Amino acid sequence: MRTLLRRNSGLLALNAILLMAVVLFAMDRPAGAQNSAQPPSPTGRARGDYTMVSGRTPTGGGDAVYIIDVANQDMVALRWDTSKQSFTGIGYRDIAADAKIVPGR
């Protein structure tokens, strides 16, 4: 048993040092949530804050999933395509642009 410990003492010391480094690194950073302060992205878009709601489509013919990005004022409507086993997009709206439209007669 002692020869085994002597033979692996370097590996044990290395593992102890790596463990201490991981613990110190993890303690240095506070945990952040999605809505925490983030630096601006290179694309100029804010980090998304999403809400997903299911509902019927205005034209009928099945249900849809509406995903709203509150931070960027976008909405996407998706429908599940059973033949492709994937979502297909059925609509997009820019909520900020829609809010600026003055309704007419």
DAPE-V377118 format. One record per backbone hydrogen bond with DSSP energy under -1.0 kcal/mol. NH is the residue of the N-H (numbers start at 1). CO is the residue of the C=O. E is the energy in kcal/mol with one decimal. If there is no record, write none. Layout:
nh=NH co=CO e=E
nh=NH co=CO e=E
//
This chain:
nh=5 co=1 e=-1.9
nh=6 co=2 e=-2.5
nh=7 co=3 e=-2.4
nh=8 co=4 e=-1.7
nh=12 co=8 e=-2.4
nh=13 co=9 e=-2.4
nh=14 co=10 e=-2.3
nh=15 co=11 e=-2.5
nh=16 co=12 e=-2.1
nh=17 co=13 e=-2.3
nh=18 co=14 e=-2.5
nh=19 co=15 e=-2.3
nh=20 co=16 e=-2.2
nh=21 co=17 e=-2.1
nh=22 co=18 e=-2.2
nh=23 co=19 e=-2.3
nh=24 co=20 e=-2.5
nh=25 co=21 e=-2.3
nh=26 co=22 e=-2.4
nh=27 co=23 e=-2.0
nh=28 co=24 e=-1.1
nh=36 co=33 e=-1.5
nh=44 co=41 e=-1.3
nh=51 co=68 e=-2.1
nh=53 co=66 e=-2.7
nh=55 co=64 e=-2.4
nh=57 co=62 e=-1.4
nh=60 co=57 e=-1.3
nh=64 co=55 e=-3.6
nh=65 co=78 e=-2.9
nh=66 co=53 e=-3.6
nh=67 co=76 e=-2.9
nh=68 co=51 e=-3.2
nh=69 co=74 e=-2.8
nh=70 co=49 e=-2.5
nh=73 co=69 e=-1.0
nh=74 co=69 e=-1.7
nh=75 co=93 e=-2.1
nh=76 co=67 e=-2.4
nh=77 co=91 e=-2.7
nh=78 co=65 e=-2.7
nh=79 co=88 e=-2.5
nh=81 co=86 e=-2.9
nh=85 co=81 e=-1.5
nh=86 co=81 e=-1.4
nh=88 co=79 e=-2.8
nh=90 co=77 e=-2.9
nh=91 co=77 e=-1.2
nh=93 co=75 e=-2.6
nh=95 co=73 e=-1.5
nh=96 co=73 e=-1.1
nh=98 co=94 e=-2.2
nh=99 co=95 e=-2.0
//
